[in-house]
């Protein structure tokens, strides 16, 4: 759910470069690792990602949660969702700070 602009800023590049990366068939390992760190996932998770596998996993988890009386919602998180919200907020704040620093730098150069 990260916008190309935010990822671009975190990588120190521009939105067009991110668009090119997203549409390319291959990416060098160093850049992939940097992107994975920013997104908070492993490079292997990105390499092995498939929408079909995600949909299959969601479907299997839903079907596996049905008991005699009907569907049951499983809330078996192995992390605190609030911690994830705070982490995302902190990353967004950091991205905004970096954006402000970059814009201030550009203004000083003029």
C-alpha positions as CSV (number, residue, x, y, z in Angstrom):
1,X,0.0,0.0,0.0
2,X,3.0,2.3,-0.2
3,X,2.8,5.0,-2.9
4,X,5.5,5.1,-5.5
5,X,6.5,8.6,-4.3
6,X,7.0,7.5,-0.7
7,X,9.1,4.5,-1.8
8,X,11.1,6.7,-4.2
9,X,11.9,9.2,-1.5
10,X,12.9,6.4,0.9
11,X,15.2,5.1,-1.8
12,X,16.5,8.5,-2.8
13,X,15.2,8.4,-6.3
14,X,12.1,9.6,-8.1
15,X,8.6,8.2,-8.8
16,X,9.4,7.5,-12.5
17,X,12.3,5.2,-11.4
18,X,10.0,3.3,-9.1
19,X,7.5,2.9,-11.9
20,X,10.2,1.5,-14.2
21,X,11.2,-1.0,-11.4
22,X,7.6,-2.1,-10.9
23,X,7.2,-2.8,-14.6
24,X,10.5,-4.5,-15.2
25,X,11.0,-8.3,-15.2
26,X,14.2,-8.2,-13.2
27,X,15.9,-6.1,-10.5
28,X,19.4,-6.2,-9.1
29,X,19.8,-7.9,-5.7
30,X,21.1,-4.7,-4.0
31,X,18.1,-2.6,-5.0
32,X,15.7,-5.5,-4.2
33,X,17.2,-5.7,-0.7
34,X,16.8,-2.0,-0.1
35,X,13.2,-2.1,-1.2
36,X,12.5,-5.1,1.0
37,X,13.9,-3.3,4.0
38,X,11.8,-0.2,3.4
39,X,8.7,-2.4,3.0
40,X,9.5,-4.4,6.0
41,X,9.6,-7.8,4.2
42,X,12.3,-10.1,3.0
43,X,13.8,-10.0,-0.5
44,X,12.7,-13.6,-0.8
45,X,9.1,-12.7,0.0
46,X,9.2,-10.2,-2.9
47,X,10.9,-12.7,-5.3
48,X,8.4,-15.4,-4.5
49,X,5.2,-13.2,-4.4
50,X,2.3,-14.3,-6.4
51,X,-1.2,-13.0,-6.3
52,X,-2.6,-16.5,-6.9
53,X,-0.8,-17.8,-3.8
54,X,-2.1,-14.9,-1.7
55,X,-5.7,-15.5,-2.9
56,X,-5.3,-19.3,-2.3
57,X,-4.0,-18.6,1.2
58,X,-6.9,-16.3,2.0
59,X,-9.4,-18.8,0.7
60,X,-7.9,-21.7,2.6
61,X,-7.9,-19.8,5.8
62,X,-11.5,-18.7,5.4
63,X,-12.7,-22.2,4.5
64,X,-10.7,-23.7,7.4
65,X,-12.4,-21.4,9.9
66,X,-15.9,-22.7,9.2
67,X,-17.3,-24.8,12.0
68,X,-20.7,-26.6,12.3
69,X,-22.4,-23.4,13.4
70,X,-21.0,-21.2,10.6
71,X,-18.0,-19.1,9.9
72,X,-15.7,-18.2,12.8
73,X,-13.4,-15.3,12.6
74,X,-9.9,-16.2,13.6
75,X,-7.9,-13.4,15.4
76,X,-4.7,-15.3,15.9
77,X,-2.2,-12.5,15.2
78,X,1.4,-13.2,16.1
79,X,2.0,-9.5,16.4
80,X,0.3,-6.5,18.0
81,X,-1.7,-4.7,15.3
82,X,-1.3,-1.4,17.2
83,X,2.5,-1.8,17.1
84,X,2.2,-2.1,13.3
85,X,0.1,1.0,13.1
86,X,2.6,2.9,15.2
87,X,5.5,1.6,13.1
88,X,3.8,2.7,9.9
89,X,3.0,6.1,11.4
90,X,6.6,6.5,12.4
91,X,7.8,5.6,8.9
92,X,5.4,8.1,7.4
93,X,6.6,10.8,9.7
94,X,10.2,10.0,8.9
95,X,9.4,10.1,5.1
96,X,7.8,13.5,5.6
97,X,10.8,14.8,7.6
98,X,13.1,13.6,4.8
99,X,10.9,15.3,2.2
100,X,11.1,18.6,4.1
101,X,14.9,18.3,4.5
102,X,15.2,17.7,0.8
103,X,13.0,20.6,-0.1
104,X,14.9,22.9,2.3
105,X,18.2,21.8,0.7
106,X,16.8,22.6,-2.8
107,X,15.7,26.0,-1.6
108,X,19.2,26.8,-0.1
109,X,20.8,25.8,-3.4
110,X,18.8,28.4,-5.3
